[in-house]
């Protein structure tokens, strides 16, 4: 998550509307992407969603649609 990033804000809005609690991890790709993050998203792009079952999404629209279902 990058605070103020439009993609992050959009996902947070969808989560709030659907009463979904998200665990947010702040990352700043411009300062370097942690190795742990690269394990779940090889391109180091933000945002990335990891579900409780290990399901991973890395596109904001896909995350938003998945959150609504």
N, CA, C and O atoms as CSV, one atom per row, in Angstrom:
chain,resi,resn,atom,element,x,y,z
A,1,UNK,N,N,0.832,-1.171,0.000
A,1,UNK,CA,C,0.000,0.000,0.000
A,1,UNK,C,C,0.883,1.242,0.000
A,1,UNK,O,O,1.905,1.297,0.683
A,2,UNK,N,N,0.477,2.211,-0.761
A,2,UNK,CA,C,1.122,3.519,-0.739
A,2,UNK,C,C,0.047,4.514,-0.352
A,2,UNK,O,O,-0.946,4.672,-1.061
A,3,UNK,N,N,0.243,5.185,0.773
A,3,UNK,CA,C,-0.766,6.131,1.253
A,3,UNK,C,C,-1.015,7.213,0.211
A,3,UNK,O,O,-0.076,7.817,-0.307
A,4,UNK,N,N,-2.299,7.455,-0.097
A,4,UNK,CA,C,-2.681,8.477,-1.053
A,4,UNK,C,C,-2.693,8.015,-2.500
A,4,UNK,O,O,-3.183,8.737,-3.368
A,5,UNK,N,N,-2.166,6.832,-2.781
A,5,UNK,CA,C,-2.170,6.300,-4.134
A,5,UNK,C,C,-3.610,6.050,-4.559
A,5,UNK,O,O,-4.353,5.405,-3.819
A,6,UNK,N,N,-4.036,6.541,-5.732
A,6,UNK,CA,C,-5.426,6.373,-6.154
A,6,UNK,C,C,-5.887,4.921,-6.182
A,6,UNK,O,O,-7.035,4.631,-5.842
A,7,UNK,N,N,-5.018,4.016,-6.577
A,7,UNK,CA,C,-5.399,2.598,-6.604
A,7,UNK,C,C,-5.627,2.074,-5.196
A,7,UNK,O,O,-6.550,1.293,-4.963
A,8,UNK,N,N,-4.803,2.492,-4.268
A,8,UNK,CA,C,-4.965,2.087,-2.879
A,8,UNK,C,C,-6.252,2.664,-2.309
A,8,UNK,O,O,-7.005,1.959,-1.637
A,9,UNK,N,N,-6.508,3.936,-2.570
A,9,UNK,CA,C,-7.711,4.595,-2.071
A,9,UNK,C,C,-8.955,3.888,-2.599
A,9,UNK,O,O,-9.911,3.683,-1.851
A,10,UNK,N,N,-8.958,3.515,-3.874
A,10,UNK,CA,C,-10.097,2.817,-4.464
A,10,UNK,C,C,-10.370,1.482,-3.783
A,10,UNK,O,O,-11.519,1.159,-3.483
A,11,UNK,N,N,-9.337,0.720,-3.543
A,11,UNK,CA,C,-9.503,-0.578,-2.885
A,11,UNK,C,C,-9.989,-0.386,-1.455
A,11,UNK,O,O,-10.854,-1.129,-0.991
A,12,UNK,N,N,-9.450,0.591,-0.760
A,12,UNK,CA,C,-9.892,0.858,0.613
A,12,UNK,C,C,-11.361,1.266,0.646
A,12,UNK,O,O,-12.088,0.894,1.568
A,13,UNK,N,N,-11.805,2.033,-0.360
A,13,UNK,CA,C,-13.209,2.440,-0.424
A,13,UNK,C,C,-14.119,1.234,-0.625
A,13,UNK,O,O,-15.156,1.125,0.028
A,14,UNK,N,N,-13.739,0.329,-1.523
A,14,UNK,CA,C,-14.535,-0.875,-1.764
A,14,UNK,C,C,-14.569,-1.739,-0.502
A,14,UNK,O,O,-15.623,-2.258,-0.133
A,15,UNK,N,N,-13.434,-1.891,0.149
A,15,UNK,CA,C,-13.380,-2.695,1.375
A,15,UNK,C,C,-14.261,-2.091,2.462
A,15,UNK,O,O,-14.973,-2.814,3.158
A,16,UNK,N,N,-14.216,-0.767,2.610
A,16,UNK,CA,C,-15.036,-0.116,3.630
A,16,UNK,C,C,-16.520,-0.294,3.329
A,16,UNK,O,O,-17.307,-0.584,4.231
A,17,UNK,N,N,-16.905,-0.122,2.071
A,17,UNK,CA,C,-18.305,-0.261,1.671
A,17,UNK,C,C,-18.836,-1.665,1.941
A,17,UNK,O,O,-20.019,-1.845,2.231
A,18,UNK,N,N,-17.951,-2.656,1.844
A,18,UNK,CA,C,-18.344,-4.049,2.032
A,18,UNK,C,C,-17.984,-4.591,3.419
A,18,UNK,O,O,-18.034,-5.799,3.651
A,19,UNK,N,N,-17.621,-3.692,4.334
A,19,UNK,CA,C,-17.255,-4.070,5.707
A,19,UNK,C,C,-16.180,-5.155,5.754
A,19,UNK,O,O,-16.293,-6.126,6.502
A,20,UNK,N,N,-15.145,-4.975,4.949
A,20,UNK,CA,C,-14.033,-5.920,4.896
A,20,UNK,C,C,-12.846,-5.303,5.622
A,20,UNK,O,O,-12.429,-4.186,5.314
A,21,UNK,N,N,-12.312,-6.031,6.580
A,21,UNK,CA,C,-11.113,-5.586,7.286
A,21,UNK,C,C,-9.890,-6.052,6.499
A,21,UNK,O,O,-9.757,-7.237,6.192
A,22,UNK,N,N,-9.017,-5.132,6.182
A,22,UNK,CA,C,-7.792,-5.453,5.465
A,22,UNK,C,C,-6.593,-5.194,6.353
A,22,UNK,O,O,-6.571,-4.226,7.114
A,23,UNK,N,N,-5.610,-6.048,6.258
A,23,UNK,CA,C,-4.330,-5.794,6.908
A,23,UNK,C,C,-3.467,-5.094,5.864
A,23,UNK,O,O,-3.162,-5.669,4.820
A,24,UNK,N,N,-3.080,-3.874,6.140
A,24,UNK,CA,C,-2.314,-3.089,5.183
A,24,UNK,C,C,-0.829,-3.134,5.519
A,24,UNK,O,O,-0.428,-3.059,6.681
A,25,UNK,N,N,-0.035,-3.258,4.476
A,25,UNK,CA,C,1.418,-3.239,4.634
A,25,UNK,C,C,1.940,-2.095,3.783
A,25,UNK,O,O,1.819,-2.116,2.558
A,26,UNK,N,N,2.513,-1.109,4.429
A,26,UNK,CA,C,3.058,0.061,3.738
A,26,UNK,C,C,4.329,-0.336,3.004
A,26,UNK,O,O,5.218,-0.965,3.580
A,27,UNK,N,N,4.410,0.030,1.742
A,27,UNK,CA,C,5.620,-0.211,0.963
A,27,UNK,C,C,5.842,0.975,0.040
A,27,UNK,O,O,4.886,1.608,-0.409
A,28,UNK,N,N,7.083,1.270,-0.237
A,28,UNK,CA,C,7.423,2.382,-1.112
A,28,UNK,C,C,8.375,1.866,-2.190
A,28,UNK,O,O,9.589,1.856,-1.987
A,29,UNK,N,N,7.835,1.437,-3.331
A,29,UNK,CA,C,8.681,0.864,-4.378
A,29,UNK,C,C,9.840,1.767,-4.812
A,29,UNK,O,O,10.904,1.267,-5.180
A,30,UNK,N,N,9.649,3.082,-4.775
A,30,UNK,CA,C,10.718,4.002,-5.183
A,30,UNK,C,C,11.950,3.884,-4.278
A,30,UNK,O,O,13.061,4.232,-4.678
A,31,UNK,N,N,11.737,3.392,-3.066
A,31,UNK,CA,C,12.849,3.228,-2.117
A,31,UNK,C,C,13.388,1.805,-2.126
A,31,UNK,O,O,14.263,1.467,-1.329
A,32,UNK,N,N,12.878,0.980,-3.009
A,32,UNK,CA,C,13.292,-0.417,-3.081
A,32,UNK,C,C,12.194,-1.314,-2.539
A,32,UNK,O,O,11.522,-0.981,-1.563
A,33,UNK,N,N,12.024,-2.446,-3.181
A,33,UNK,CA,C,10.968,-3.370,-2.797
A,33,UNK,C,C,11.569,-4.488,-1.964
A,33,UNK,O,O,12.545,-5.113,-2.377
A,34,UNK,N,N,10.989,-4.748,-0.780
A,34,UNK,CA,C,11.514,-5.812,0.072
A,34,UNK,C,C,11.450,-7.178,-0.620
A,34,UNK,O,O,10.543,-7.436,-1.412
A,35,UNK,N,N,12.398,-8.031,-0.321
A,35,UNK,CA,C,12.451,-9.372,-0.895
A,35,UNK,C,C,11.169,-10.150,-0.634
A,35,UNK,O,O,10.701,-10.880,-1.508
A,36,UNK,N,N,10.597,-10.004,0.554
A,36,UNK,CA,C,9.350,-10.702,0.878
A,36,UNK,C,C,8.224,-10.279,-0.059
A,36,UNK,O,O,7.399,-11.102,-0.454
A,37,UNK,N,N,8.192,-9.011,-0.410
A,37,UNK,CA,C,7.154,-8.514,-1.318
A,37,UNK,C,C,7.350,-9.084,-2.712
A,37,UNK,O,O,6.380,-9.438,-3.382
A,38,UNK,N,N,8.594,-9.174,-3.153
A,38,UNK,CA,C,8.880,-9.711,-4.477
A,38,UNK,C,C,8.510,-11.191,-4.590
A,38,UNK,O,O,8.297,-11.694,-5.693
A,39,UNK,N,N,8.433,-11.883,-3.466
A,39,UNK,CA,C,8.020,-13.288,-3.483
A,39,UNK,C,C,6.545,-13.418,-3.862
A,39,UNK,O,O,6.151,-14.418,-4.461
A,40,UNK,N,N,5.723,-12.421,-3.521
A,40,UNK,CA,C,4.298,-12.489,-3.856
A,40,UNK,C,C,3.970,-11.705,-5.125
A,40,UNK,O,O,2.957,-11.972,-5.772
A,41,UNK,N,N,4.811,-10.747,-5.485
A,41,UNK,CA,C,4.592,-9.952,-6.690
A,41,UNK,C,C,5.957,-9.682,-7.322
A,41,UNK,O,O,6.653,-8.746,-6.930
A,42,UNK,N,N,6.331,-10.497,-8.290
A,42,UNK,CA,C,7.672,-10.432,-8.876
A,42,UNK,C,C,8.006,-9.093,-9.514
A,42,UNK,O,O,9.176,-8.726,-9.614
A,43,UNK,N,N,6.981,-8.358,-9.947
A,43,UNK,CA,C,7.216,-7.044,-10.541
A,43,UNK,C,C,7.318,-5.939,-9.487
A,43,UNK,O,O,7.719,-4.818,-9.801
A,44,UNK,N,N,6.957,-6.251,-8.240
A,44,UNK,CA,C,7.033,-5.274,-7.160
A,44,UNK,C,C,6.006,-4.169,-7.269
A,44,UNK,O,O,6.196,-3.084,-6.719
A,45,UNK,N,N,4.911,-4.435,-7.980
A,45,UNK,CA,C,3.890,-3.410,-8.198
A,45,UNK,C,C,2.934,-3.323,-7.011
A,45,UNK,O,O,2.727,-4.282,-6.268
A,46,UNK,N,N,2.367,-2.142,-6.872
A,46,UNK,CA,C,1.405,-1.866,-5.797
A,46,UNK,C,C,0.086,-1.541,-6.463
A,46,UNK,O,O,0.091,-0.816,-7.458
A,47,UNK,N,N,-1.026,-2.024,-5.986
A,47,UNK,CA,C,-1.220,-2.846,-4.802
A,47,UNK,C,C,-1.149,-4.337,-5.132
A,47,UNK,O,O,-1.218,-4.744,-6.292
A,48,UNK,N,N,-1.012,-5.119,-4.095
A,48,UNK,CA,C,-1.088,-6.569,-4.192
A,48,UNK,C,C,-1.963,-7.052,-3.054
A,48,UNK,O,O,-1.836,-6.593,-1.919
A,49,UNK,N,N,-2.854,-7.983,-3.365
A,49,UNK,CA,C,-3.759,-8.566,-2.377
A,49,UNK,C,C,-3.367,-10.026,-2.184
A,49,UNK,O,O,-3.171,-10.765,-3.149
A,50,UNK,N,N,-3.257,-10.427,-0.917
A,50,UNK,CA,C,-3.020,-11.823,-0.588
A,50,UNK,C,C,-4.142,-12.256,0.340
A,50,UNK,O,O,-4.266,-11.748,1.454
A,51,UNK,N,N,-4.961,-13.199,-0.122
A,51,UNK,CA,C,-6.074,-13.696,0.674
A,51,UNK,C,C,-5.606,-14.633,1.770
A,51,UNK,O,O,-4.467,-15.101,1.754
A,52,UNK,N,N,-6.482,-14.905,2.715
A,52,UNK,CA,C,-6.169,-15.802,3.828
A,52,UNK,C,C,-5.777,-17.191,3.328
A,52,UNK,O,O,-5.026,-17.905,3.992
A,53,UNK,N,N,-6.290,-17.571,2.152
A,53,UNK,CA,C,-5.983,-18.879,1.582
A,53,UNK,C,C,-4.759,-18.852,0.669
A,53,UNK,O,O,-4.433,-19.860,0.041
A,54,UNK,N,N,-4.070,-17.687,0.589
A,54,UNK,CA,C,-2.875,-17.560,-0.235
A,54,UNK,C,C,-3.145,-17.087,-1.661
A,54,UNK,O,O,-2.210,-16.933,-2.446
A,55,UNK,N,N,-4.417,-16.854,-2.006
A,55,UNK,CA,C,-4.791,-16.359,-3.330
A,55,UNK,C,C,-4.226,-14.954,-3.516
A,55,UNK,O,O,-4.384,-14.105,-2.639
A,56,UNK,N,N,-3.569,-14.699,-4.647
A,56,UNK,CA,C,-2.894,-13.419,-4.880
A,56,UNK,C,C,-3.471,-12.714,-6.103
A,56,UNK,O,O,-3.662,-13.323,-7.155
A,57,UNK,N,N,-3.743,-11.421,-5.946
A,57,UNK,CA,C,-4.141,-10.544,-7.051
A,57,UNK,C,C,-3.250,-9.311,-7.006
A,57,UNK,O,O,-2.859,-8.856,-5.931
A,58,UNK,N,N,-2.927,-8.766,-8.193
A,58,UNK,CA,C,-2.045,-7.598,-8.195
A,58,UNK,C,C,-2.527,-6.460,-9.085
A,58,UNK,O,O,-1.747,-5.564,-9.408
A,59,UNK,N,N,-3.771,-6.476,-9.480
A,59,UNK,CA,C,-4.338,-5.373,-10.241
A,59,UNK,C,C,-5.489,-4.783,-9.437
A,59,UNK,O,O,-6.323,-5.525,-8.917
A,60,UNK,N,N,-5.544,-3.461,-9.329
A,60,UNK,CA,C,-6.516,-2.828,-8.434
A,60,UNK,C,C,-7.964,-3.148,-8.806
A,60,UNK,O,O,-8.781,-3.370,-7.912
A,61,UNK,N,N,-8.302,-3.177,-10.076
A,61,UNK,CA,C,-9.682,-3.484,-10.449
A,61,UNK,C,C,-10.020,-4.924,-10.091
A,61,UNK,O,O,-11.108,-5.198,-9.584
A,62,UNK,N,N,-9.105,-5.839,-10.348
A,62,UNK,CA,C,-9.337,-7.241,-9.989
A,62,UNK,C,C,-9.512,-7.389,-8.473
A,62,UNK,O,O,-10.359,-8.157,-8.017
A,63,UNK,N,N,-8.722,-6.664,-7.706
A,63,UNK,CA,C,-8.827,-6.706,-6.247
A,63,UNK,C,C,-10.189,-6.170,-5.811
A,63,UNK,O,O,-10.849,-6.762,-4.957
A,64,UNK,N,N,-10.602,-5.060,-6.393
A,64,UNK,CA,C,-11.894,-4.454,-6.043
A,64,UNK,C,C,-13.049,-5.393,-6.374
A,64,UNK,O,O,-13.952,-5.573,-5.557
A,65,UNK,N,N,-13.030,-5.989,-7.557
A,65,UNK,CA,C,-14.101,-6.908,-7.960
A,65,UNK,C,C,-14.099,-8.128,-7.047
A,65,UNK,O,O,-15.162,-8.571,-6.612
A,66,UNK,N,N,-12.945,-8.669,-6.754
A,66,UNK,CA,C,-12.847,-9.829,-5.877
A,66,UNK,C,C,-13.379,-9.493,-4.483
A,66,UNK,O,O,-14.037,-10.321,-3.853
A,67,UNK,N,N,-13.100,-8.294,-4.005
A,67,UNK,CA,C,-13.553,-7.864,-2.681
A,67,UNK,C,C,-15.059,-7.758,-2.596
A,67,UNK,O,O,-15.638,-7.956,-1.528
A,68,UNK,N,N,-15.697,-7.449,-3.702
A,68,UNK,CA,C,-17.155,-7.303,-3.715
A,68,UNK,C,C,-17.882,-8.639,-3.765
A,68,UNK,O,O,-19.066,-8.713,-3.435
A,69,UNK,N,N,-17.192,-9.686,-4.169
A,69,UNK,CA,C,-17.852,-10.984,-4.321
A,69,UNK,C,C,-17.872,-11.788,-3.037
A,69,UNK,O,O,-18.395,-12.902,-3.015
